[in-house]
Amino acid sequence: MTKINPIRDVPSVRVRAENSAPVNTDGEFVLYWMTAFRRTKFNFALQHAANLAMELGKPLIVFEPLQVGYRWASDRLHRFIIDGMASNQSLLESKQVTYLPYVEPQQGDSKGLLLHLSKHSCSIVTDDYPCFFLPSLIRTIRKKISVSLQSVDSNGIIPIRLADRTFTVAHSYRRWMQKNVMDHWHEKPLEDPTNHLFLPELENSDVQRYVAQWQVADLNALRKPNGLTQLPINHEVKPVEAMTGGEIAARARLGNFINTKLSDYDTNRNHPDFDATSHLSPYLHFGHLAAHEFANAILDREDWTENQMGTPNGKNSGFWNVGDSAEGILDQLLTWRELGFNFAARHPRRVDKFNSLPNWAKTSLEEHSVDLRPHLYSLKEFESASTHDPIWNAAQRELVETGIMHNYMRMLWGKKILHWSKTPQEALSVLIHLNNKYALDGRDPNSYSGIMWVLGRYDRAWGPKREVFGSVRYMTSESAQRKLRMKQYLAKHTPRNG
């Protein structure tokens, strides 16, 4: 009896051919090279790879590697990723898929592994993620392999390459999103593309032959308290024990947010004392949680139906016609997050560059670069939270200790780094380093949006002009303390002897 392929095609706008090499029908398997969407559910890239394997009647290998030589590599980032690998291993254990985790022991040890696997494969499918070192990695790899390499976008609700322009403010992107979102809302990824697969299975001996001299990762050993000590990564940036990585943990945290925090999100999210935000950005960044799953969970909680939708007008409320809290979190997810992906997809080499700022902001900051700063701090002083400002110091300690920072405090934190640095270019360097070293959601289009917003991206010119800032928006700790409830926050993140 002929097996029917149960996997529907991925929308073509999400799939890119990275080279002109053909599919090798004589290959032994289809390889999904998992680099950014590190999950088994709601994953267009995995869906595309499963579909291709079904069409060819070949086994499917999910290959999830982790190198040690990436910038800011640390115990914190490694542990979070390895937690996710353990989740994937568990979730794929009963599926007709071979899961192949690899954690590089020493820098350079992974050299040749992907090329070796490609020689046995029919085709390679990978993740189309427009940030950090991944775009340049794909540009390098596609020149070396002789089989088809396709990248698939599973970043957000709207495909990152759909827009034909770079949006400069949230209002214009939001209006465009509202006009286009329903065209793609129904093109959801399958919840579990590994269900009901009819694929040949690989023997253990075959898998050993494919990996040759490379050792498959022992994830249980790596997750032990001292499991990362032999790796050449930064051991001073410790794992965040309260934040377990992976798809299983992400789904549990999503449920907790919806059940305990969502109802008060709109009124409490700006107040650090209330800890009302979702803390899901690390899971979105590492691909442990899909934007589709997040958005659907919110709307399901609101008993939303399509006939509730308003007309596109660019406003941050009233489009979905659900509660204020649900509107607020959806705007963060569908406007602000995807706005950052719009810029990164169109300008992957400029996302973190000072010269990518709007002309008005760049000109104003440069004009005021000679202004006298009220305080000047070195990177070491910033990093150790050794400024004169206890509010700023608390925000920095939160970042170092927990790997996250309250959303409002992160804006203030960034503005004061600009205020207390010799030049705006130096401020940008400090912002990027501290955020990417300590934040679990760093190195992401969305976090770069936040950093660059400090310097004027996605904002407008403000008046009157101020020293150092010029026309760039100004923020102060004093104003924040007057407006926000933060006594408990300050007590929590201030040393007892401080």
Secondary structure, DSSP 8 states (H G I E B T S, - for coil): -----------GGGEEE-S-----TTSSEEEEE-SS---SSS-HHHHHHHHHHHHHT--EEEEEEE-S-STT-BHHHHHHHHHHHHHHHHHHTTSSSEEEEEE-SSTTTTTTHHHHHHHHEEEEEEE---STTHHHHHHHHTTT-SSEEEEE--SSSS-TT--SS---BHHHHHHHHHHHHHHHHTS---S-TTTT-------HHHHHHHHTTS----HHHHTSTTTTTTSSSBSSS---TT---SHHHHHHHHHHHHHHTGGGHHHHTT-GGG--S---HHHHHTTSS-HHHHHHHHHHHTT--GGG-----S-SSSSS-S-HHHHHHHHIIIIIHHHHHHHHHH-TTTTT-GGGS-HHHHHHHHHTTTS--S----HHHHHTT-SS-HHHHHHHHHHHHHS---HHHHHHHHHHHHHTSSSHHHHHHHHHHHHHHH-TT-SSHHHHHHHHHHTTTB----SS-BTTTBTS----HHHHHHHS--HHHHHHTS-TT-
